[in-house]
Each structure stands twice: as structure tokens, then as C-alpha cells.
Amino acid sequence: TEQEDYSDTVNGVQYGTVTDLLSFVNRLSNMQAAADLQPQTHEIGVLLNKKDMAVKNNRYQINMDVLLFPWKLTYKNYGTGLVPKGSFGKVHLAQDTATRKRMACKVIPMENFKAGEVEFQARFRHENIAELYGALFLDQSVHLFMEAGEGGSVLEKVESCGPMREFEIIWVTKQVLRGLEYLHSHNVIHHDIKPSNIVLMSDKAVLVDFGLAVQMTEDIYIPRDLRGTEMYMSPELVLCRGHNTKTDIYSLGTTIIHMQTGSPPWVRRYPRTAYPSYLYIIHKQAPPLEDIAEDCSLVMRCFLERALEKNPALRSSASELLKHEAVNPPREDQ
Ligand SMILES: Nc1nnc(-c2c[nH]c3ncc(-c4c[nH]c5ccccc45)cc23)o1
């Protein structure tokens, strides 16, 4: 059966290439199709990162070779120790006991696991996309090891420290635009750009959570389902008549509104208590320019008008916005 021939092909945990990792996760997905997965004694997996993850005789044991911690949040007064659930999994802080390398470990129950999530992070590597270090399968769950944003996500930062100042917003926006420019150049749509999917390191910000990402084959993507988080969805995505990478640009625009005001667009004018869904509002209303912060600079307001343009064909691309003066402020001392 699937189980027998499978177990002798991947003996325990081994270092491998991106191709090895992709075939491993695809076989995992098939196993998911194949009825019961035998209770395992040993973890199996493929690790890409030889430098920071020390495999010893085909073992990489959770709580032995690598320790998982509930992420002690960067900010004191912030909720529980566990990172808010990603698209389908809890994110822990992980540390390799031999190399001391600190990583993020997302634990995804097998029934929620989609090979696509790993595929995008493994195939598309960029400094503003959280690097994938490897994948382990144990106890009916997939453990994805990734680059850790120890500064937490932009959502935690805004909720703990309040609205961000414009120079901080510019710093985050430029990095997100670089990540999106790279993804969009490969026709990949992230589909869930929002504050909780942008995580912070000391020297950069990276995009996380590719659980909803797709790669367009033509220059339009016809969705089977509604993907993303309502507040940050573009009008064309809500319409479900086909969209493209420009939908991520609109979501970045709503994310900037969230960074500068502390709330996503719409909710102040249309309280969540009265509006269970915002899809109709997003479809019918003009772009949420009224939700832009009062103290927003004129040049950033102009940037947001380009990003929140209702017609995706007229909306600016990531490359165009990277050249916009709002994110290239003249240096004071010049
Ligand atoms: N959904 C998802 N898929 N991959 C990730 C991910 C990869 N590396 C990471 N590093 C940090 C965090 C993170 C999010 N909120 C936080 C709050 C406090 C501290 C850390 C975080 C999340 C990740 O997240």
C-alpha cells in the first residue's frame, strides 16, 4: 500500500534539495488521501538548512534536537503566548539545541495541510519572504520550520504600541512592495496581505503564510472560493469574476490604513456589531479613502489613492509604487 513503499523511501529525517522537499510534501498529501496513517515512532522529513539544523543519524526529534516554545510575545501587554493561528496552524518559536538557531515552527494538522503552502515558500525565495528551512511529519501534523520574525507581526505591534508613525509605515511598506514585486513577477498572488502576515526582524520585514497563495497560469485568476480576510479584500476579488496580482496591492493599501489608524478600513464607519459582512460595502462603496488618517501626509495619501484604485487595470503595480515619492522621501540633510 501507500504506507509500505512510502516508509522505505524516506528513512527518517534527511537533508535535501527544494525538489526533495517538494516531492516529500506531495507524498504527504497523497498519504493524507490514503486512508489511515500508521502511528509513527519516528519523525520523517526533509530539511534544507544544513547550517542551522543538526540532524543526527536521520533523527530530528521535537523536544530533543529542537525545542518548541510558545512564542513569548515581543510586547508585554499582548494576549496569549501562542502566536495567532496562521491560515491553518499554530506558530511556535523553535530553537535547535545544537546550533542554538532560533526559528519559527508552524504546526499544521494533517487534515488542514496543503502542499501548496510549502511549494510557494520553497520555490520562491526572496529576502522579504520568510525562508523555509524544512518540513517534518510527526503525530498527524506537519511541522514547517521557517525564518523567524522575532519582532512579531505588524498586527501585534499596532495593537500593543498604537498607530505607527509614517516613517515606520514607509519602512514596512517598501519591504512588502519588494516581496510583492518578486512574487508578482512570477505571477504568484499571495491572497492574504494584512498586518498579521507581515512579521518584523531587526533589519527587515517579511511576508508569511502562503496557505492561500496561487500561481496564475494566464493573466487572470478565476477563483473557486473566496480567499483572504474580508477587511483587506479588493472589490474585484469580492466580485469573484476573476482577478490578478493587483488584488495584493489593494490589500497593502488597506494594511497601510490599519498601520496608520490602528483599525482596518470601514470598521469605524460601519461597526462590526451592525455589519456581519463587509463584502457588499467593499463592492458598492468608493475606495475607503475616508479611513485614511487625518495626519497622513499628502504624498502618502496620493500613494494610497493609487493602491486603492477600484479598477485593477488602473491600480498601480508593486514596481510602480516602489518608485513613488511617498516611499522615497527626500533625505532631510540633502
Ligand atoms: N502564519 C504564519 N505562517 N508562517 C508564519 C511565520 C513564519 N515566521 C514567522 N515569524 C514570526 C511570526 C509571528 C506572527 N505573529 C507573531 C507574534 C509574535 C511573535 C512572532 C509572530 C510568524 C511567522 O506565520
PDBQT file of the ligand as one rigid body, heavy atoms in Angstrom, charges set to zero:
ROOT
HETATM    1  N1  LIG A 401       1.008  32.222   9.763  1.00  0.00    +0.000 N 
HETATM    2  C1  LIG A 401       2.324  32.059   9.579  1.00  0.00    +0.000 A 
HETATM    3  N2  LIG A 401       2.894  31.271   8.653  1.00  0.00    +0.000 NA
HETATM    4  N3  LIG A 401       4.217  31.392   8.779  1.00  0.00    +0.000 NA
HETATM    5  C2  LIG A 401       4.444  32.244   9.804  1.00  0.00    +0.000 A 
HETATM    6  C3  LIG A 401       5.722  32.690  10.304  1.00  0.00    +0.000 A 
HETATM    7  C4  LIG A 401       6.954  32.377   9.775  1.00  0.00    +0.000 A 
HETATM    8  N4  LIG A 401       7.918  33.006  10.509  1.00  0.00    +0.000 N 
HETATM    9  C5  LIG A 401       7.325  33.730  11.498  1.00  0.00    +0.000 A 
HETATM   10  N5  LIG A 401       7.866  34.524  12.442  1.00  0.00    +0.000 NA
HETATM   11  C6  LIG A 401       7.035  35.167  13.296  1.00  0.00    +0.000 A 
HETATM   12  C7  LIG A 401       5.644  35.026  13.253  1.00  0.00    +0.000 A 
HETATM   13  C8  LIG A 401       4.730  35.758  14.151  1.00  0.00    +0.000 A 
HETATM   14  C9  LIG A 401       3.443  36.144  13.814  1.00  0.00    +0.000 A 
HETATM   15  N6  LIG A 401       2.888  36.805  14.841  1.00  0.00    +0.000 N 
HETATM   16  C10 LIG A 401       3.764  36.847  15.860  1.00  0.00    +0.000 A 
HETATM   17  C11 LIG A 401       3.645  37.418  17.115  1.00  0.00    +0.000 A 
HETATM   18  C12 LIG A 401       4.729  37.366  17.956  1.00  0.00    +0.000 A 
HETATM   19  C13 LIG A 401       5.898  36.732  17.541  1.00  0.00    +0.000 A 
HETATM   20  C14 LIG A 401       6.004  36.148  16.271  1.00  0.00    +0.000 A 
HETATM   21  C15 LIG A 401       4.935  36.217  15.447  1.00  0.00    +0.000 A 
HETATM   22  C16 LIG A 401       5.077  34.194  12.287  1.00  0.00    +0.000 A 
HETATM   23  C17 LIG A 401       5.924  33.546  11.410  1.00  0.00    +0.000 A 
HETATM   24  O1  LIG A 401       3.274  32.689  10.331  1.00  0.00    +0.000 OA
ENDROOT
TORSDOF 0
